[in-house]
Amino acid sequence: MKKLKEQSFSSKTINDWKATAETSLKQKKIESLNCHTYENIVLKPLYTREDEQIVPDYSGGSDYRRGIYPLGYITNKWEVAQQVSYRTSDELKKKLHEMLEKGQTTVAFEVSEELFETNDSFLGVLGEFYHVYPLAINSYGWQTKVLSMLSKLTEDENKKEKITGYIASDPIALFAEEGAVSKEFIEEWKRTIIQAGKEFPSLSTILIDTIPYHNGGANAVQELGIAIAEGVFYLDSLQEDKMELNQILKNMVFQFSIGSNFFMEIAKLRAARVLWNRITELYGAKDESRAMIISAVTSNFTKSIQDPYVNLLRAGNEAFAAVIGGVQYLHVTPFNSLTGSTPLSERIARNMQLLLKQEALLDKVIDPAGGSWYVEKLTNELAEKAWEYFQQMEAGGGILNVLKSNWLQEDIKAVFDQKILDIQTRKQSMIGTNVYADVNENNLSPIKMNRTNFFKDGTYSLTEMEVISERRLSEPFENLRRRAKRLEEKTGTIPSVGMICLGEMKEHKPRTDFMKGFFAAGGLKAVESNPIISLEKAKQFILETSTSYFCFCGTNEQYELTGQTILTALKSEFPEHIFYLAGLPETGTQFEWEKEGIKQFIHVKSNCYKTLNMILTDMEVNTVEEKKA
């Protein structure tokens, strides 16, 4: 026992770890594990004391990275701000009642034309709630009308002072979504903001909404740079109209979409506060005015129509990141919102937040990510790169000019193109979409969003520009799945590809499994043969399988021993059939395979989307020709 008490753990250095790690990597350098992000940041496999950053010890001050309140969520809980979906004002009122009784803490919904069907529609919705609960309302182009109605609702100045939260809009985000800039609209909006500041002193009315850019494909650096560029534009514009600096800041709410890269999203929110603190400090704002109020929404960009229950996991991950990142308002997207949310999905989305509060107890700790070498390093790298991006936009004349010149749209599109390429090639996975897809799943179509176009009715003079289109990563594969479904409806069977499995199971299984997953991403069913060791077995399989598309699966040795011989005979006997090969033969032998009848080699570096698109196009053409015949 004495010897046991005298024992201690030997200390290890980073070099000791590197040596051990590189041994397990078979002498590859540890740098081979580095990951390059869309933000041009290199993520290391291990962060150590060498990466330590000089950061504030406490939240509620300094650069605000650790949060805007000294005691974080302990004294200032984040608001459960689930946006209530509705078709009529009566339905909205009823659902608000139900949700506020079951854990919702704000009055949150998107303003739409349905609320103005009669003069009393909107007033009837807000009448019971506006002075009891905080508001969390993106009013889009309806802000002047909404605030005017709110003013009519109460003439009691004491009640007006008690209206909290936000009824806010972001004209620049609307311009980006609709592809037009209007100076007249900006001027009208500014008059509304100034009047509302006098009338509703505790209500925020200025929204800096980065969601359209996120949904267009922007990376975290672009989102942050755009956020502070918009913030600066509104500060300058409203100060020109004699609105006081600290009052403007008090009226601002920043809205971010939270994506699936967990630590990047945490760092994004922390970096946003650091950047805004730097900006407002340069403007000479008071300390208490420099805190950034953040409203967060789990991302639409990362959600899929296929296998929608996976969206539950995505939304949970994103909500967790938002809370750890220190938001003030949070909306968790229902898992089936793309095809139409249901009472069950809305309840689950709300309960995710309640679980994070009441079971995970995330409202009992202040900035749990603070001090993490990884998170702090990432926060600083994002802040530095976003500051450079902001300066680049300012050099281009500011946020409106870089939009009007289409520079920003093209820059975001370049990032989106890389993201979508990585999805198409399966360098990045989307569970249930490009990997682990279920071919037997029912296909659904997205609901159409009928949002009002606020500018193109002739009311305002416009400068046209490119739209920042709303996109989703899963859309290319969803389109493939719809095409496969249409083929199934025409032919009566799921479009399929026969797997010619060469050799014993242990020989063909790795490539067979790969091909099954590959084809499933496009809605194609893989029909496996029994182990094939002879030409006769292969012929029998083709005759018994109701498809004209086949793929050879086996080891390279099997391909050399029997594959090419079987292929030659099959192509001779079934000249109309199309054959693929799983794997990529050596360059010197590829021509021979193609000459014998292989249409394409399918392997881990193949562009999954393009390959499946080509196969489906062939199937569609052949189906039309068969009908004509």
Secondary structure as the mmCIF struct_conf table of DSSP 4:
data_model
#
loop_
_struct_conf.conf_type_id
_struct_conf.id
_struct_conf.beg_label_comp_id
_struct_conf.beg_label_asym_id
_struct_conf.beg_label_seq_id
_struct_conf.end_label_comp_id
_struct_conf.end_label_asym_id
_struct_conf.end_label_seq_id
HELX_RH_AL_P HELX_RH_AL_P1 LYS A 2 GLU A 6
HELX_LH_PP_P HELX_LH_PP_P1 PHE A 9 SER A 11
HELX_RH_AL_P HELX_RH_AL_P2 ILE A 14 SER A 24
TURN_TY1_P TURN_TY1_P1 LEU A 25 GLN A 27
HELX_RH_3T_P HELX_RH_3T_P1 ILE A 30 LEU A 33
STRN STRN1 CYS A 35 HIS A 36
TURN_TY1_P TURN_TY1_P2 TYR A 38 GLU A 39
BEND BEND1 ASN A 40 ASN A 40
STRN STRN2 VAL A 42 LEU A 43
HELX_LH_PP_P HELX_LH_PP_P2 LYS A 44 LYS A 44
BEND BEND2 PRO A 45 PRO A 45
HELX_RH_3T_P HELX_RH_3T_P2 ARG A 49 ASP A 51
BEND BEND3 ASP A 57 GLY A 61
TURN_TY1_P TURN_TY1_P3 SER A 62 ASP A 63
TURN_TY1_P TURN_TY1_P4 ARG A 65 ARG A 66
BEND BEND4 ILE A 68 TYR A 69
TURN_TY1_P TURN_TY1_P5 PRO A 70 LEU A 71
HELX_RH_3T_P HELX_RH_3T_P3 GLY A 72 ILE A 74
TURN_TY1_P TURN_TY1_P6 THR A 75 THR A 75
BEND BEND5 ASN A 76 ASN A 76
HELX_LH_PP_P HELX_LH_PP_P3 LYS A 77 TRP A 78
STRN STRN3 GLU A 79 VAL A 80
HELX_LH_PP_P HELX_LH_PP_P4 GLN A 82 SER A 85
BEND BEND6 ARG A 87 THR A 88
HELX_RH_AL_P HELX_RH_AL_P3 SER A 89 GLU A 101
TURN_TY1_P TURN_TY1_P7 LYS A 102 GLY A 103
BEND BEND7 THR A 106 THR A 106
STRN STRN4 VAL A 107 GLU A 110
HELX_RH_3T_P HELX_RH_3T_P4 GLU A 113 PHE A 116
BEND BEND8 GLU A 117 THR A 118
TURN_TY1_P TURN_TY1_P8 ASN A 119 ASP A 120
HELX_RH_AL_P HELX_RH_AL_P4 SER A 121 LEU A 126
TURN_TY1_P TURN_TY1_P9 GLY A 127 VAL A 132
BEND BEND9 TYR A 133 TYR A 133
STRN STRN5 LEU A 135 ASN A 138
HELX_RH_3T_P HELX_RH_3T_P5 TYR A 140 TRP A 142
HELX_RH_AL_P HELX_RH_AL_P5 GLN A 143 LEU A 153
HELX_RH_AL_P HELX_RH_AL_P6 GLU A 157 GLU A 161
TURN_TY1_P TURN_TY1_P10 LYS A 162 LYS A 162
STRN STRN6 GLY A 165 SER A 169
HELX_RH_AL_P HELX_RH_AL_P7 PRO A 171 GLU A 178
TURN_TY1_P TURN_TY1_P11 GLY A 179 GLY A 179
STRN STRN7 ALA A 180 VAL A 181
HELX_RH_AL_P HELX_RH_AL_P8 LYS A 183 GLU A 199
TURN_TY1_P TURN_TY1_P12 PRO A 201 SER A 202
STRN STRN8 LEU A 203 ASP A 209
HELX_RH_AL_P HELX_RH_AL_P9 ILE A 211 GLY A 216
TURN_TY1_P TURN_TY1_P13 GLY A 217 GLY A 217
HELX_RH_AL_P HELX_RH_AL_P10 ALA A 220 GLU A 240
TURN_TY1_P TURN_TY1_P14 ASP A 241 LYS A 242
HELX_RH_AL_P HELX_RH_AL_P11 LEU A 245 LYS A 250
TURN_TY1_P TURN_TY1_P15 ASN A 251 ASN A 251
STRN STRN9 MET A 252 ILE A 258
BEND BEND10 SER A 260 SER A 260
HELX_RH_AL_P HELX_RH_AL_P12 PHE A 262 TYR A 283
TURN_TY1_P TURN_TY1_P16 GLY A 284 GLY A 284
HELX_RH_3T_P HELX_RH_3T_P6 ASP A 287 SER A 289
HELX_LH_PP_P HELX_LH_PP_P5 ALA A 291 ILE A 293
STRN STRN10 ILE A 294 THR A 298
BEND BEND11 ASN A 300 ASN A 300
TURN_TY1_P TURN_TY1_P17 PHE A 301 THR A 302
BEND BEND12 ILE A 305 ASP A 307
TURN_TY1_P TURN_TY1_P18 PRO A 308 TYR A 309
HELX_RH_AL_P HELX_RH_AL_P13 VAL A 310 GLY A 325
TURN_TY1_P TURN_TY1_P19 GLY A 326 GLY A 326
BEND BEND13 GLN A 328 GLN A 328
STRN STRN11 TYR A 329 HIS A 331
HELX_LH_PP_P HELX_LH_PP_P6 VAL A 332 PRO A 334
TURN_TY1_P TURN_TY1_P20 PHE A 335 THR A 339
HELX_RH_AL_P HELX_RH_AL_P14 PRO A 343 GLN A 358
TURN_TY1_P TURN_TY1_P21 GLU A 359 GLU A 359
BEND BEND14 ALA A 360 ALA A 360
HELX_RH_3T_P HELX_RH_3T_P7 LEU A 362 LYS A 364
BEND BEND15 VAL A 365 ILE A 366
TURN_TY1_P TURN_TY1_P22 PRO A 368 GLY A 371
HELX_RH_AL_P HELX_RH_AL_P15 TRP A 373 ALA A 395
TURN_TY1_P TURN_TY1_P23 GLY A 396 GLY A 397
BEND BEND16 GLY A 398 GLY A 398
HELX_RH_AL_P HELX_RH_AL_P16 ILE A 399 LYS A 404
TURN_TY1_P TURN_TY1_P24 SER A 405 ASN A 406
HELX_RH_AL_P HELX_RH_AL_P17 TRP A 407 GLN A 424
TURN_TY1_P TURN_TY1_P25 THR A 425 ARG A 426
BEND BEND17 LYS A 427 GLN A 428
STRN STRN12 ILE A 431 ILE A 431
TURN_TY1_P TURN_TY1_P26 GLY A 432 ASN A 434
STRN STRN13 VAL A 435 VAL A 435
BEND BEND18 TYR A 436 TYR A 436
TURN_TY1_P TURN_TY1_P27 VAL A 439 ASN A 440
BEND BEND19 GLU A 441 GLU A 441
HELX_LH_PP_P HELX_LH_PP_P7 ASN A 442 ASN A 443
HELX_LH_PP_P HELX_LH_PP_P8 PRO A 446 MET A 449
BEND BEND20 PHE A 454 PHE A 455
TURN_TY1_P TURN_TY1_P28 LYS A 456 THR A 459
BEND BEND21 TYR A 460 TYR A 460
STRN STRN14 THR A 463 GLU A 464
TURN_TY1_P TURN_TY1_P29 LEU A 473 SER A 474
HELX_RH_AL_P HELX_RH_AL_P18 GLU A 475 THR A 491
BEND BEND22 GLY A 492 THR A 493
STRN STRN15 SER A 496 CYS A 501
STRN STRN16 LEU A 502 LEU A 502
BEND BEND23 GLY A 503 GLU A 504
HELX_RH_AL_P HELX_RH_AL_P19 MET A 505 ALA A 520
TURN_TY1_P TURN_TY1_P30 ALA A 521 GLY A 523
HELX_LH_PP_P HELX_LH_PP_P9 LEU A 524 LEU A 524
STRN STRN17 LYS A 525 GLU A 528
HELX_LH_PP_P HELX_LH_PP_P10 SER A 529 PRO A 531
STRN STRN18 ILE A 532 ILE A 532
BEND BEND24 SER A 534 SER A 534
HELX_RH_AL_P HELX_RH_AL_P20 LEU A 535 GLU A 544
BEND BEND25 THR A 545 SER A 546
BEND BEND26 SER A 548 SER A 548
STRN STRN19 TYR A 549 CYS A 553
BEND BEND27 GLY A 554 GLY A 554
HELX_RH_AL_P HELX_RH_AL_P21 ASN A 556 GLN A 558
HELX_RH_PI_P HELX_RH_PI_P1 TYR A 559 GLY A 563
HELX_RH_AL_P HELX_RH_AL_P22 GLN A 564 GLU A 573
TURN_TY1_P TURN_TY1_P31 PRO A 575 GLU A 576
STRN STRN20 ILE A 578 ALA A 582
BEND BEND28 GLY A 583 GLY A 583
HELX_RH_AL_P HELX_RH_AL_P23 THR A 587 GLU A 596
TURN_TY1_P TURN_TY1_P32 GLY A 597 GLY A 597
STRN STRN21 ILE A 598 ILE A 602
TURN_TY1_P TURN_TY1_P33 VAL A 604 LYS A 605
BEND BEND29 SER A 606 SER A 606
HELX_RH_AL_P HELX_RH_AL_P24 CYS A 608 LYS A 628
#
